[in-house]
Structure formats: structure tokens, C-alpha cells
Amino acid sequence: MLDAFAIVEVKIFLDAAPEVRGQRRYQQNGPSEASAPESVLREIRERDLRDRTRAQSPLRAAPDAVVIDSTHLTLDEVVARMEALITERMAVAR
């Protein structure tokens, strides 16, 4: 019975401060000379600049996207916000 299910489109743009993303990446990859915290942060900032200023498809939130800034959130908190958003949108669609 497919009529009981609604298709709901939810666009989420997940972001965090470069310093936090750098620290998370450093912790994820483990320490090494090639990936010192400072170099990881520099690489993230360089990539952000390239991605956000490129001519074709620059990285930015879609106009109808919900931006979630995970700078001060745990993974569980991010997932909970996404779940709440999806649940809310599904309720509205019914």
C-alpha cells in the first residue's frame, strides 16, 4: 500500500567552523607529521576558498536547504536535529 507513504524532500547543508572541522579530521586520521593540526586546518581553509569561489557550482547552501551548523554539536545531536527535521516535514506532508 504505497499510498500510505509520502515522499518528502529535505535538503540539509551541514557546516562547521574550519577550526572544528580541522580538529575533527586530525583526530579521525590520527597524528602524523604530514597531518599536523595546523596543516590540516590550512588545507581545509584552502579547499573551502576554492570550493566556495569556483565559477561552476560553487559550494553553498541551496535556497531551500536547512543549514545545520555542527560546530558546537556532537554527532548524536546532529543526527537528532536531522531526524526531527525529517519527522516535522513528514508530518506536514500528511
N, C-alpha and C positions, 0 to 999 in steps of 0.2 A: 504494500500500500504506500506508494511513493507520495501521494498527496499529503500525507501527514508531515512530510519533511519540507522545510523551506530552505532554499539556497540563499545564504546571506553573505554578502561581500563585505569584508572588513580589511581595510588597509592600515597597517601599522608601520610606522617609521621608528625603529629603535635606535636610540642615540645615547651617548655618554660623553663626558668631558674627555679630551685626549689623554690627560694625565691618568685618568682612571682606566681607560682602555689600554694604555701602555702598561700600567701596572698589572692588569689582568693578563695581558698577553705574556709579559715577563714571567709571571707566576705559572702560567699554563705551559710555557716552553721550558721552564727551568733555567737556572743560571748558566751562562757561558760567556766567554769573552766577547763573542760576536753579537751577543744579545744583551748587553748591559742595559739597565733601565733607561739610561739617557739615550742610547742609540735606538732602542725600541720606540721611545717617545718621539724622537726626531723622525723616524721612518713613518710613524702614524701621522704626524703633522704634515709631512711632505705628501703622503698619499692623499690625505684629506684635501689639501690645497689643489692637487692635480684633479681629484675626482669632482670637487665642487666647482671648479672653474673651467673644466673642459667644454669645448663647443658642442659636442654631441652628447646628449643625455647626461647633463651634469647631475651629480648626486644631490638630491634634495627631496624633501617630503612631497608627496602628491598633495594637491589642494584638498582632497577629501580624506587624507590619511590622519590617523590619530598618532601624535608624536608621544612616545614614551621615553623620557629621559631616565636612563638607568644608573646615572652617576651615583646616587645615594641609595640604590635599591639592591637587594640580594636577588639571586636568580629566582628563588621562590616567590618573591614579591613581584617580579616582572611577570612571571607566569600567572600569578593570581590576577594581576591587572588585565592581562590579555584575556584570560578566561572570563572575567567579569564583563569586559567589553563585548566579547562574543555572545555571552549569555544575554546581555542587555539588547544587543542588536537582534538576536533571535526572537526575543520576547516582543519587540516592536514589529517584527515581520509577521507575526502570527495574527 
